């Protein structure tokens, strides 16, 4: 089975990360791969890739920045694989990553598959960030599924689809996802809820299909995390306006209160400071998500 891996990049300063990401793909234990890079509006980055001859099969250049979702769709349009995998330019894949994803298609007849994203702390671990909030840094959070099972969606650096499914869905919605320095999110969630509505199936999650996501110091700042939380809420409201249920988020919040908060209260009673600070951040980020949701709701009434 030929697997196409699409990596999008839009900043020349991330070139060293992109090279490391591609090297991790070239070193995969699964050999039948097609590697595609889509450069979104950075001609200098495109020229550097071509000049250095990094080991990819296709390099595409968008003359202007069109955003992550549209860039992914452009990659899909030139892909030859039976399965299409999406990867980030600041990620490093475990050697057996693709092999474990392919196993979901071979053994479980999946229509989509994803895996676990583990933080790779470049700027030092933020110990006060609760693991329940790791979704803010693009990593698999505590409370996510365990073991091989079907989930609604995994995250964008570790998700794949059968090509025929992507074609049937028309790809990602162009208005969703990051564009330039923007922070709009939710493109994976949106396409997966559409997939569920159309095919009645979700994403097969395999925790052994591992990707490491680089977390630089800037991404551990509270201001960055609050911005991410706000736009996460905004994006969730956009998806709700399309008529799709957000039950997964509701279940997560209930479990967050029952397990994340109450479990830490026991630690606080033992006079431990870290759980107290983590409870504060749980509340702060949850409130910020709600603020983003309501901001969209108020500014787009009747949607």
Residue pairs with C-beta under 8 A, 6 or more apart in sequence:
1 32
1 81
1 82
1 83
1 102
1 105
1 106
2 32
2 33
2 34
2 80
2 81
2 82
2 83
3 30
3 32
3 33
3 34
3 81
3 82
3 83
3 84
3 85
3 98
3 101
3 102
3 160
4 33
4 34
4 35
4 36
4 75
4 79
4 80
4 81
4 83
4 84
4 85
4 163
5 25
5 33
5 34
5 35
5 36
5 84
5 85
5 86
5 87
5 98
6 36
6 37
6 38
6 72
6 75
6 76
6 79
6 84
6 85
6 86
6 87
7 18
7 21
7 22
7 25
7 35
7 36
7 37
7 38
7 86
7 87
7 88
7 89
8 37
8 38
8 39
8 40
8 68
8 71
8 72
8 75
8 88
8 89
9 15
9 18
9 37
9 38
9 39
9 40
9 42
9 45
9 89
10 39
10 40
10 41
10 42
10 45
10 65
10 71
10 180
11 42
11 45
12 42
12 44
12 45
12 48
14 89
14 90
15 45
15 48
15 49
17 89
17 90
17 214
18 37
18 45
18 49
18 54
18 89
19 52
19 54
20 92
21 87
21 88
21 89
21 90
21 91
21 92
21 93
22 35
22 37
22 54
22 55
22 56
23 55
24 91
24 92
24 93
24 95
25 33
25 35
25 87
25 93
25 98
26 35
26 55
27 95
28 93
28 95
28 96
28 97
28 98
28 99
29 95
29 96
29 98
29 99
30 96
30 98
30 99
30 102
33 98
34 57
34 58
34 79
34 80
34 81
35 55
35 56
35 57
35 58
36 56
36 57
36 58
36 59
36 60
36 75
36 78
36 79
37 49
37 54
37 56
37 58
37 59
37 60
38 60
38 62
38 71
38 72
38 74
38 75
39 45
39 46
39 49
39 59
39 60
39 61
39 62
40 62
40 65
40 66
40 67
40 68
40 71
41 62
41 63
41 64
41 65
41 66
41 180
42 65
43 61
43 63
46 59
46 61
49 56
49 59
50 59
58 78
60 74
60 75
60 78
62 70
62 71
62 74
65 179
65 180
66 74
66 174
66 179
67 174
67 177
67 178
67 179
67 180
67 182
68 156
68 177
68 178
68 179
68 187
69 171
69 172
69 173
69 174
69 175
69 176
69 177
69 187
70 172
70 174
72 86
72 171
72 172
72 187
73 171
73 172
73 174
75 84
76 84
76 163
76 166
76 171
79 163
81 163
82 162
82 163
83 101
83 102
83 105
83 113
83 160
83 161
83 162
83 163
84 160
84 161
84 162
84 163
84 166
85 98
85 101
85 159
85 160
86 156
86 157
86 159
86 160
87 93
87 157
87 158
87 211
88 138
88 156
88 157
88 213
90 213
90 214
91 117
91 157
91 158
91 211
91 212
91 213
91 214
92 120
92 211
92 212
92 214
93 210
93 211
93 212
94 209
94 210
94 211
94 212
96 208
96 209
96 210
97 115
97 158
97 209
97 210
97 211
100 115
100 206
100 208
100 209
100 210
101 113
101 114
101 115
101 160
101 206
101 209
103 206
104 110
104 113
104 148
104 204
104 206
104 209
105 113
105 162
108 148
108 204
110 162
110 203
110 204
111 161
111 162
111 165
111 195
111 199
111 201
112 159
112 160
112 161
112 162
112 165
112 192
112 195
112 201
112 202
112 203
112 204
113 159
113 160
113 203
113 204
113 205
113 206
113 209
114 151
114 153
114 154
114 155
114 158
114 159
114 160
114 203
114 204
114 205
114 206
114 209
115 154
115 158
115 205
115 206
115 207
115 208
115 209
115 210
115 211
116 140
116 158
116 205
116 206
116 207
116 208
116 209
116 210
116 211
117 138
117 139
117 140
117 154
117 155
117 157
117 158
117 210
117 211
117 212
117 213
118 139
118 140
118 210
118 211
118 212
118 213
119 125
119 134
119 137
119 139
119 212
119 213
119 215
120 212
120 213
120 214
120 215
121 215
122 214
122 215
122 216
122 217
123 215
123 216
123 217
123 218
123 219
123 220
124 217
124 220
125 220
126 220
127 274
128 274
128 277
128 278
128 281
129 136
129 137
129 220
129 225
129 278
129 281
130 142
130 260
130 278
130 281
130 282
131 141
131 142
132 141
132 142
132 143
132 256
132 260
132 282
133 141
133 225
133 281
133 282
133 285
134 140
134 141
134 142
135 141
135 155
135 232
136 225
136 228
136 229
136 232
136 285
137 213
137 215
137 219
137 220
137 225
137 228
138 155
138 156
138 157
138 213
139 155
139 213
139 215
140 154
140 155
142 260
143 252
143 255
143 256
143 259
143 260
144 151
144 205
145 151
145 205
145 207
146 207
147 207
148 204
148 205
148 206
148 207
149 204
149 205
150 201
150 202
150 203
150 204
150 205
151 202
151 203
151 205
152 189
152 192
152 193
152 196
152 202
152 203
152 248
153 159
153 188
153 189
153 191
153 192
153 193
153 202
153 203
154 188
154 203
154 205
155 188
156 187
156 188
157 211
157 213
158 209
158 211
159 188
159 203
161 195
165 195
165 199
168 198
169 191
169 194
169 195
169 198
171 191
172 187
172 190
172 191
173 187
173 190
173 191
175 238
176 184
176 185
176 186
176 187
176 190
176 235
176 238
177 184
177 185
177 186
177 187
178 184
178 185
183 227
183 228
183 230
183 231
184 231
184 234
184 235
185 228
185 231
185 232
185 235
186 232
186 235
186 236
186 238
186 239
189 235
189 236
189 239
190 238
190 239
190 242
190 244
192 202
192 203
193 239
193 244
193 245
194 244
195 201
195 202
196 202
197 244
218 224
219 225
225 285
226 284
226 285
226 288
229 285
229 286
229 288
229 289
229 292
230 288
230 289
230 291
230 292
230 295
231 292
232 289
232 292
233 288
233 289
233 290
233 291
233 292
233 293
233 294
233 295
233 296
234 292
234 293
234 295
234 296
235 292
236 246
236 249
236 289
236 292
236 293
237 292
237 293
237 294
237 296
237 297
237 300
238 296
239 246
240 246
241 296
241 300
241 303
253 286
256 282
256 286
260 282
261 279
261 282
264 275
264 276
264 278
264 279
265 275
265 279
267 274
267 275
268 275
268 276
268 279
297 303
